[in-house]
Amino acid sequence: MVRIALIDECEHAEEIGQALANAGYDVAHATTGDACEGGGQVVVRVTVERSRSGIAKLTPSSAFAVDESKRVEADARLREEQNLEAIGRLAGGIAHDFNNVLSVIAICADEVLESTDASEATRACLRDIRDAVDRGSSVTRDLLAFSRRDMQHPQLVDFNAVVTSSREALERLVGDAIRIETTLAAEELTVRVDAAQWSSVLANLARNARAAMPDGGSLKIRARGVALDPAERGRAEPKGEYVELEVTDTGFGMTHDVQAHIFEPFFTTQGLGRATGLGLSIVYGVVAQSGGWIEVASEVGVGTTFRIYVPSAAEESGADSHSRPTLPESREVSVLVVEDEEPMLRVAVRALSRSGYRVSQAGSAEEALAKIAEIGAVDVLVTDIVLPGLDGRRLAEMLTERDPDLAVLYTSGYTDDEVVRRGVSRAELFFLQKPYSTKVLVERVGDVLAATKTRRALSR
């Protein structure tokens, strides 16, 4: 129900208040001072001025129009974020299921390609299939990036260096007709982000600018450090130091209606078949996953500016460095594969068995626990994270409690599990993104086995 604070300044205020109440409004008579105290209400001042009809005027109080405007703006932003979050959940679920399908296709194609019986014509067809899988995988990665379910590998980096290293690629991307100007901060802009994903952010913003400037123009990129209180912008992020990335083009600009949809996946103004509509969705997902947000200013016929803010990590000491284990792998080991998708389970077991591992399988965490009780300990656990019933992370925790030397490799099309995400980002856990190939699966099992042997040797 809409609340109305009615400021009485004429003899008809009581009658007007009753009429508004009869119409279904929540009316409270107030003085100017009383109305000043609260937000979330429409403030109406009833004055003694009269119109030609003789009816007293109801004048919205200008002192509180700003307050109501901020509330409406905040509500609109919340609805937009909730809408994008719902679309993101749907996109993430689709990507997860599609990644399972792609994994089966990729591994089966690899198996036939590795055989000596396939003719050259068959091999050519299989290579086309693998190329199609790679393209499909690229689309699912874009969906996961938008839905914020893509697995990040953040490190401490200087954002100036991210912009500098991307410039040459951006110049090739936009072409000679568009002039790129970069302005970097004199000081180091330390942030904790996935540098590869942020190169993708810049590339997608550049593509968007190129589409808005078919006859050429200017693309300005500026990076700087700023001190902000996001609450002043109606946001919940903490007050502090941020890095601002500003990308401005001199293109067509956008109407307010277009701006309301630009971060939705598959939304595009470029016409059917000319763009995927995922570029700005990816930007939105990567920025949000990095703890930041985006502000957009655009004017038709003038151009568009994207301002992106991410928390500064200047106070964090040292850069992360994690070396990859190099101990030789041993194939005379036992592996338990846990996967609820039967086709995926079959091809993973087949790939590892052909590589010399002794492989057992289970379709759920509960079945895996029963299998361990039957065969005893194994050397490596390869488990999907998203399982019916008990999930893969809890299964791994239960088994490593019994056997601390157990090597664990998580797999998934995506994961909402923050413990796994944090562990992967700190290089404390091993994760294999679906879809994967036979070669990558075997290599990753060898990596996790070698890392576990290293940890065991160091603890003695």
C-alpha positions as a printed NumPy array, in Angstrom:
array([[  0.   ,   0.   ,   0.   ],
       [  1.243,   3.491,  -0.875],
       [  1.889,   5.665,   2.172],
       [  0.981,   9.363,   1.954],
       [  2.185,  11.96 ,   4.455],
       [ -0.396,  14.757,   4.203],
       [  0.837,  18.164,   5.371],
       [ -2.169,  20.233,   6.491],
       [ -2.072,  23.829,   5.326],
       [ -5.745,  24.569,   4.611],
       [ -9.239,  23.91 ,   5.97 ],
       [ -9.916,  21.154,   3.403],
       [ -7.002,  18.927,   4.454],
       [ -9.244,  16.649,   6.553],
       [-11.689,  16.087,   3.694],
       [ -8.89 ,  15.424,   1.199],
       [ -7.224,  12.978,   3.576],
       [-10.486,  11.058,   4.005],
       [-10.968,  10.905,   0.235],
       [ -7.46 ,   9.491,  -0.246],
       [ -8.051,   6.937,   2.53 ],
       [-11.316,   5.844,   0.893],
       [ -9.363,   5.345,  -2.333],
       [ -7.142,   2.821,  -0.588],
       [ -4.113,   4.913,   0.421],
       [ -2.447,   4.776,   3.826],
       [ -2.797,   8.425,   4.887],
       [ -1.111,  10.057,   7.855],
       [ -1.557,  13.743,   8.679],
       [  1.785,  15.331,   9.459],
       [  3.649,  18.538,   9.957],
       [  6.621,  19.494,   7.788],
       [  9.046,  18.302,  10.453],
       [  7.302,  14.945,  10.921],
       [  7.351,  14.223,   7.202],
       [ 11.054,  14.958,   7.049],
       [ 11.925,  12.034,   9.271],
       [ 11.021,   9.047,   7.12 ],
       [ 11.512,   7.809,   3.611],
       [  9.496,   5.431,   1.487],
       [  6.426,   7.697,   1.372],
       [  4.767,  10.228,  -0.909],
       [  4.671,  13.64 ,   0.786],
       [  1.722,  15.83 ,  -0.215],
       [  1.307,  19.429,   0.918],
       [ -2.262,  20.798,   0.851],
       [ -1.964,  24.565,   0.334],
       [ -4.461,  27.395,   0.521],
       [ -3.927,  28.185,  -3.178],
       [ -6.999,  27.608,  -5.296],
       [ -7.361,  26.64 ,  -8.923],
       [ -9.994,  28.133, -11.153],
       [-12.308,  25.296, -10.249],
       [-12.105,  26.324,  -6.608],
       [-10.536,  23.055,  -5.496],
       [ -7.506,  23.224,  -3.218],
       [ -4.235,  22.186,  -4.871],
       [ -2.314,  19.071,  -3.768],
       [  1.354,  19.835,  -4.251],
       [  4.052,  17.097,  -3.978],
       [  6.659,  18.321,  -1.505],
       [  9.881,  19.098,  -3.401],
       [ 11.873,  18.495,  -0.247],
       [ 10.977,  14.814,  -0.384],
       [ 10.755,  14.209,  -4.12 ],
       [ 14.443,  13.29 ,  -4.106],
       [ 13.885,  10.762,  -1.288],
       [ 11.067,   9.074,  -3.169],
       [ 13.065,   9.144,  -6.405],
       [ 15.971,   7.35 ,  -4.711],
       [ 13.619,   4.694,  -3.355],
       [ 12.07 ,   4.093,  -6.78 ],
       [ 15.534,   3.937,  -8.363],
       [ 16.764,   1.453,  -5.731],
       [ 13.66 ,  -0.72 ,  -6.235],
       [ 14.203,  -0.713, -10.001],
       [ 17.854,  -1.692,  -9.561],
       [ 16.88 ,  -4.508,  -7.183],
       [ 14.276,  -5.846,  -9.638],
       [ 16.841,  -5.743, -12.45 ],
       [ 19.432,  -7.616, -10.372],
       [ 16.85 , -10.219,  -9.304],
       [ 15.812, -10.677, -12.932],
       [ 19.428, -11.153, -14.052],
       [ 20.04 , -13.544, -11.155],
       [ 17.056, -15.684, -12.195],
       [ 18.22 , -15.719, -15.818],
       [ 21.715, -16.583, -14.569],
       [ 20.473, -19.606, -12.625],
       [ 18.655, -20.846, -15.721],
       [ 21.71 , -20.248, -17.923],
       [ 23.993, -22.028, -15.436],
       [ 21.716, -25.061, -15.294],
       [ 21.535, -25.29 , -19.079],
       [ 25.323, -24.968, -19.349],
       [ 25.822, -27.736, -16.755],
       [ 23.612, -30.223, -18.621],
       [ 25.025, -29.254, -22.006],
       [ 28.595, -29.665, -20.742],
       [ 27.861, -33.286, -19.822],
       [ 26.625, -33.926, -23.369],
       [ 29.672, -32.215, -24.877],
       [ 32.051, -34.227, -22.68 ],
       [ 30.642, -37.537, -23.903],
       [ 30.879, -36.414, -27.55 ],
       [ 34.445, -35.135, -27.079],
       [ 35.782, -38.255, -25.339],
       [ 34.115, -40.648, -27.8  ],
       [ 35.513, -38.676, -30.745],
       [ 38.979, -38.722, -29.137],
       [ 38.832, -42.501, -28.665],
       [ 38.081, -43.133, -32.333],
       [ 40.681, -40.599, -33.45 ],
       [ 43.314, -42.4  , -31.391],
       [ 42.476, -45.762, -32.913],
       [ 44.527, -47.026, -35.851],
       [ 41.52 , -48.407, -37.767],
       [ 39.83 , -45.126, -38.66 ],
       [ 40.08 , -44.021, -42.286],
       [ 41.223, -40.529, -43.198],
       [ 37.671, -39.57 , -44.186],
       [ 36.431, -40.75 , -40.778],
       [ 39.176, -38.821, -39.026],
       [ 38.234, -35.655, -40.922],
       [ 34.629, -36.024, -39.759],
       [ 35.752, -36.613, -36.178],
       [ 37.97 , -33.545, -36.256],
       [ 34.95 , -31.509, -37.396],
       [ 33.005, -32.967, -34.462],
       [ 35.766, -31.928, -32.048],
       [ 35.795, -28.419, -33.527],
       [ 32.023, -28.233, -32.997],
       [ 32.47 , -29.391, -29.387],
       [ 35.027, -26.64 , -28.826],
       [ 32.615, -24.033, -30.196],
       [ 29.801, -25.382, -28.024],
       [ 32.122, -25.345, -25.03 ],
       [ 32.893, -21.687, -25.715],
       [ 29.171, -20.861, -25.589],
       [ 28.71 , -22.699, -22.272],
       [ 31.711, -20.866, -20.81 ],
       [ 30.069, -17.591, -21.814],
       [ 26.829, -18.657, -20.118],
       [ 28.707, -19.667, -16.987],
       [ 30.572, -16.364, -16.943],
       [ 27.262, -14.484, -17.059],
       [ 25.666, -16.696, -14.4  ],
       [ 28.727, -16.215, -12.131],
       [ 29.226, -19.981, -11.955],
       [ 32.409, -20.049, -14.001],
       [ 35.403, -21.228, -11.986],
       [ 37.756, -18.298, -11.471],
       [ 41.505, -18.439, -10.81 ],
       [ 42.085, -15.013,  -9.25 ],
       [ 45.556, -13.68 ,  -8.569],
       [ 47.007, -10.358,  -7.471],
       [ 47.637,  -8.369, -10.642],
       [ 48.282,  -4.762, -11.619],
       [ 45.216,  -3.633, -13.568],
       [ 47.405,  -1.281, -15.579],
       [ 49.187,  -4.387, -16.887],
       [ 45.87 ,  -6.061, -17.821],
       [ 44.955,  -3.055, -19.97 ],
       [ 48.434,  -2.749, -21.488],
       [ 48.711,  -6.441, -22.387],
       [ 45.267,  -6.36 , -24.016],
       [ 45.815,  -3.266, -26.16 ],
       [ 47.366,  -4.943, -29.206],
       [ 44.587,  -7.529, -29.378],
       [ 41.959,  -4.797, -28.968],
       [ 43.45 ,  -2.794, -31.843],
       [ 43.216,  -5.832, -34.128],
       [ 39.664,  -6.428, -32.915],
       [ 38.262,  -2.938, -33.612],
       [ 40.189,  -2.251, -36.815],
       [ 42.036,   0.764, -38.169],
       [ 38.966,   3.035, -38.326],
       [ 38.677,   3.174, -34.536],
       [ 41.351,   4.948, -32.515],
       [ 42.123,   3.494, -29.086],
       [ 43.386,   5.799, -26.35 ],
       [ 44.492,   4.422, -22.986],
       [ 45.083,   6.394, -19.808],
       [ 46.686,   4.473, -16.959],
       [ 47.352,   5.341, -13.347],
       [ 50.867,   6.336, -12.32 ],
       [ 50.622,   4.041,  -9.311],
       [ 50.109,   0.283,  -9.318],
       [ 46.424,  -0.718,  -9.332],
       [ 46.476,  -4.02 ,  -7.476],
       [ 43.336,  -6.145,  -7.743],
       [ 42.591,  -9.801,  -7.09 ],
       [ 40.985, -11.017, -10.321],
       [ 41.252, -13.667, -12.992],
       [ 43.384, -11.777, -15.539],
       [ 42.256, -13.965, -18.46 ],
       [ 38.607, -13.232, -17.718],
       [ 39.296,  -9.504, -17.518],
       [ 41.008,  -9.573, -20.892],
       [ 37.709, -11.043, -22.103],
       [ 35.844,  -8.168, -20.41 ],
       [ 37.901,  -5.624, -22.358],
       [ 37.452,  -7.567, -25.599],
       [ 33.677,  -7.715, -25.213],
       [ 33.445,  -4.013, -24.414],
       [ 35.571,  -3.32 , -27.496],
       [ 33.287,  -5.467, -29.682],
       [ 30.291,  -3.588, -28.351],
       [ 31.986,  -0.282, -29.177],
       [ 32.958,  -1.47 , -32.663],
       [ 29.331,  -2.345, -33.422],
       [ 28.296,   1.156, -32.293],
       [ 30.903,   2.852, -34.55 ],
       [ 30.664,   1.237, -38.021],
       [ 32.178,   4.347, -39.62 ],
       [ 34.983,   4.655, -37.086],
       [ 35.46 ,   6.745, -34.001],
       [ 37.271,   6.841, -30.698],
       [ 37.51 ,   4.251, -27.914],
       [ 38.97 ,   5.582, -24.669],
       [ 40.051,   3.27 , -21.866],
       [ 41.035,   4.695, -18.489],
       [ 42.106,   2.896, -15.308],
       [ 42.539,   4.676, -11.994],
       [ 42.208,   4.237,  -8.261],
       [ 39.29 ,   5.896,  -6.464],
       [ 37.979,   6.128,  -2.898],
       [ 34.244,   5.41 ,  -2.844],
       [ 31.307,   5.015,  -0.534],
       [ 29.026,   2.776,  -2.617],
       [ 26.134,   3.512,  -0.237],
       [ 25.943,   6.958,  -1.82 ],
       [ 25.156,   5.168,  -5.089],
       [ 22.533,   2.968,  -3.471],
       [ 24.813,  -0.061,  -3.291],
       [ 25.677,  -2.435,  -0.464],
       [ 29.422,  -2.844,  -1.141],
       [ 31.731,  -1.577,   1.637],
       [ 33.261,   1.863,   1.662],
       [ 36.914,   1.861,   0.642],
       [ 39.436,   1.879,  -2.188],
       [ 38.363,   0.706,  -5.638],
       [ 39.848,   0.463,  -9.095],
       [ 37.743,   2.161, -11.764],
       [ 37.838,   1.006, -15.384],
       [ 36.181,   3.53 , -17.701],
       [ 35.5  ,   2.606, -21.342],
       [ 33.996,   5.321, -23.554],
       [ 33.027,   5.193, -27.231],
       [ 31.734,   7.826, -29.644],
       [ 29.121,   5.554, -31.173],
       [ 25.363,   5.583, -31.659],
       [ 24.55 ,   5.62 , -27.96 ],
       [ 21.584,   3.804, -26.421],
       [ 18.037,   4.662, -25.461],
       [ 16.884,   4.016, -21.888],
       [ 14.818,   1.051, -23.123],
       [ 17.898,  -0.582, -24.654],
       [ 20.005,   0.126, -21.55 ],
       [ 17.46 ,  -1.751, -19.436],
       [ 18.231,  -5.008, -21.3  ],
       [ 21.897,  -4.836, -22.346],
       [ 23.158,  -7.318, -19.727],
       [ 20.54 ,  -9.966, -20.492],
       [ 21.978, -12.998, -22.343],
       [ 21.178, -13.169, -26.062],
       [ 19.878,  -9.587, -26.147],
       [ 21.318,  -7.744, -29.128],
       [ 20.431,  -4.769, -31.315],
       [ 22.639,  -5.941, -34.199],
       [ 20.137,  -8.138, -35.985],
       [ 19.716, -11.89 , -36.306],
       [ 22.951, -13.781, -36.954],
       [ 25.24 , -10.775, -36.509],
       [ 25.969, -11.19 , -32.783],
       [ 25.4  , -13.762, -30.031],
       [ 24.085, -11.267, -27.501],
       [ 26.381, -12.712, -24.832],
       [ 29.183, -10.124, -24.806],
       [ 27.85 ,  -7.72 , -22.186],
       [ 26.323, -10.617, -20.239],
       [ 29.842, -12.008, -19.846],
       [ 31.087,  -8.596, -18.723],
       [ 28.313,  -8.394, -16.124],
       [ 29.036, -11.884, -14.768],
       [ 32.817, -11.47 , -14.527],
       [ 32.511,  -8.084, -12.825],
       [ 29.965,  -9.351, -10.304],
       [ 32.028, -12.465,  -9.603],
       [ 35.023, -10.201,  -8.948],
       [ 33.087,  -8.296,  -6.285],
       [ 32.384,  -5.254,  -8.433],
       [ 29.593,  -3.528, -10.321],
       [ 28.947,  -1.614, -13.55 ],
       [ 27.468,   1.823, -14.195],
       [ 26.362,   2.85 , -17.687],
       [ 25.869,   6.35 , -19.114],
       [ 24.72 ,   6.724, -22.705],
       [ 23.264,   9.404, -24.944],
       [ 21.851,   8.721, -28.386],
       [ 24.081,  10.227, -31.046],
       [ 26.893,  10.954, -28.594],
       [ 28.202,   7.647, -27.271],
       [ 28.363,   5.326, -24.283],
       [ 30.508,   5.085, -21.166],
       [ 30.857,   1.955, -19.047],
       [ 32.332,   2.515, -15.572],
       [ 33.38 ,  -0.647, -13.788],
       [ 34.421,  -0.738, -10.142],
       [ 36.288,  -3.592,  -8.424],
       [ 37.766,  -3.625,  -4.893],
       [ 41.409,  -2.67 ,  -4.629],
       [ 43.734,  -5.325,  -3.202],
       [ 46.631,  -2.958,  -2.563],
       [ 46.815,  -3.968,   1.091],
       [ 47.307,  -7.654,   0.314],
       [ 50.961,  -8.568,   0.535],
       [ 52.901, -10.399,  -2.156],
       [ 51.708, -12.119,  -5.261],
       [ 50.39 , -15.637,  -5.345],
       [ 52.689, -18.248,  -6.725],
       [ 51.781, -21.887,  -6.976],
       [ 54.078, -24.258,  -8.808],
       [ 52.693, -27.257, -10.575],
       [ 53.806, -30.613,  -9.211],
       [ 56.37 , -32.276, -11.422],
       [ 56.775, -35.665,  -9.784],
       [ 56.371, -38.512, -12.267],
       [ 52.927, -40.068, -12.163],
       [ 52.332, -43.726, -11.427],
       [ 49.737, -45.636, -13.417],
       [ 49.615, -48.579, -11.008],
       [ 47.031, -46.875,  -8.876],
       [ 43.317, -47.309,  -8.181],
       [ 40.778, -44.654,  -9.128],
       [ 37.13 , -44.329,  -8.072],
       [ 34.994, -42.305, -10.514],
       [ 31.706, -40.919,  -9.158],
       [ 29.334, -39.456, -11.762],
       [ 25.515, -39.51 , -11.889],
       [ 25.316, -39.119, -15.68 ],
       [ 25.685, -42.681, -16.997],
       [ 27.139, -41.824, -20.455],
       [ 29.662, -39.492, -18.797],
       [ 30.543, -42.176, -16.23 ],
       [ 31.118, -44.801, -18.929],
       [ 33.432, -42.683, -21.07 ],
       [ 35.458, -41.426, -18.083],
       [ 35.962, -44.968, -16.779],
       [ 36.919, -46.18 , -20.255],
       [ 39.435, -43.342, -20.763],
       [ 41.178, -43.951, -17.438],
       [ 41.17 , -47.736, -17.841],
       [ 42.829, -47.421, -21.255],
       [ 45.523, -45.289, -19.611],
       [ 46.467, -48.054, -17.176],
       [ 44.532, -47.097, -14.047],
       [ 42.517, -49.652, -12.055],
       [ 39.107, -48.014, -12.14 ],
       [ 35.972, -48.519, -10.057],
       [ 32.776, -46.563, -10.599],
       [ 29.709, -45.271,  -8.748],
       [ 26.638, -43.315,  -9.794],
       [ 26.144, -41.501,  -6.485],
       [ 27.954, -40.622,  -3.275],
       [ 26.044, -43.276,  -1.369],
       [ 27.032, -45.917,  -3.931],
       [ 30.646, -44.699,  -3.703],
       [ 30.683, -45.191,   0.078],
       [ 29.349, -48.716,  -0.387],
       [ 31.985, -49.4  ,  -3.044],
       [ 34.791, -48.237,  -0.707],
       [ 33.444, -50.52 ,   2.   ],
       [ 33.601, -53.363,  -0.508],
       [ 37.009, -52.809,  -2.172],
       [ 38.858, -50.859,   0.515],
       [ 40.834, -47.636,   0.023],
       [ 41.624, -46.153,  -3.376],
       [ 44.398, -43.781,  -4.43 ],
       [ 42.364, -41.208,  -6.355],
       [ 38.76 , -40.027,  -6.123],
       [ 37.345, -38.37 ,  -9.261],
       [ 33.916, -36.992,  -8.364],
       [ 31.364, -34.682,  -9.883],
       [ 30.41 , -31.972,  -7.399],
       [ 26.721, -31.852,  -8.313],
       [ 25.285, -35.238,  -7.301],
       [ 21.806, -36.32 ,  -6.177],
       [ 21.625, -36.658,  -2.407],
       [ 25.052, -36.335,  -0.807],
       [ 27.174, -33.988,  -2.954],
       [ 30.71 , -34.579,  -4.184],
       [ 32.414, -32.253,  -1.715],
       [ 30.842, -33.924,   1.315],
       [ 31.752, -37.341,  -0.108],
       [ 35.381, -36.235,  -0.497],
       [ 35.439, -34.865,   3.058],
       [ 34.136, -38.157,   4.467],
       [ 36.678, -40.242,   2.546],
       [ 39.66 , -37.991,   3.304],
       [ 38.77 , -38.116,   7.002],
       [ 39.324, -41.877,   6.777],
       [ 42.309, -41.64 ,   4.43 ],
       [ 44.195, -38.293,   4.51 ],
       [ 46.426, -39.471,   1.632],
       [ 43.489, -39.78 ,  -0.764],
       [ 43.951, -37.64 ,  -3.902],
       [ 40.743, -35.832,  -4.942],
       [ 39.818, -34.386,  -8.334],
       [ 36.52 , -32.496,  -8.576],
       [ 34.694, -32.231, -11.901],
       [ 31.59 , -30.294, -12.917],
       [ 29.953, -28.202, -15.584],
       [ 29.621, -25.537, -12.892],
       [ 29.42 , -25.278,  -9.134],
       [ 27.691, -23.062,  -6.583],
       [ 29.812, -24.608,  -3.819],
       [ 31.714, -21.678,  -2.313],
       [ 34.1  , -23.946,  -0.377],
       [ 35.21 , -25.607,  -3.619],
       [ 35.408, -22.245,  -5.409],
       [ 37.593, -20.803,  -2.676],
       [ 39.792, -23.896,  -2.619],
       [ 40.323, -23.844,  -6.388],
       [ 41.05 , -20.099,  -6.416],
       [ 43.756, -20.644,  -3.79 ],
       [ 45.122, -23.686,  -5.648],
       [ 44.277, -25.861,  -2.636],
       [ 41.882, -28.095,  -4.57 ],
       [ 41.993, -29.679,  -8.013],
       [ 39.088, -29.04 , -10.369],
       [ 38.397, -30.18 , -13.931],
       [ 35.892, -28.123, -15.898],
       [ 33.492, -29.991, -18.182],
       [ 33.566, -30.598, -21.064],
       [ 36.995, -32.171, -21.011],
       [ 38.955, -34.405, -23.352],
       [ 40.484, -37.821, -22.673],
       [ 43.96 , -36.314, -22.668],
       [ 43.084, -33.594, -20.142],
       [ 41.308, -36.044, -17.822],
       [ 44.291, -38.396, -17.725],
       [ 46.741, -35.52 , -17.264],
       [ 44.683, -34.022, -14.445],
       [ 44.51 , -37.326, -12.573],
       [ 48.302, -37.535, -12.866],
       [ 48.609, -33.95 , -11.53 ],
       [ 46.485, -34.544,  -8.455],
       [ 48.26 , -37.824,  -7.729],
       [ 51.674, -36.143,  -7.983],
       [ 50.558, -33.238,  -5.776],
       [ 49.313, -35.634,  -3.109],
       [ 52.619, -37.54 ,  -3.19 ],
       [ 54.498, -34.249,  -2.788],
       [ 52.373, -33.243,   0.185],
       [ 52.857, -36.661,   1.762],
       [ 56.645, -36.501,   1.302],
       [ 56.878, -33.015,   2.78 ],
       [ 54.843, -33.975,   5.839],
       [ 57.244, -36.772,   6.79 ]])
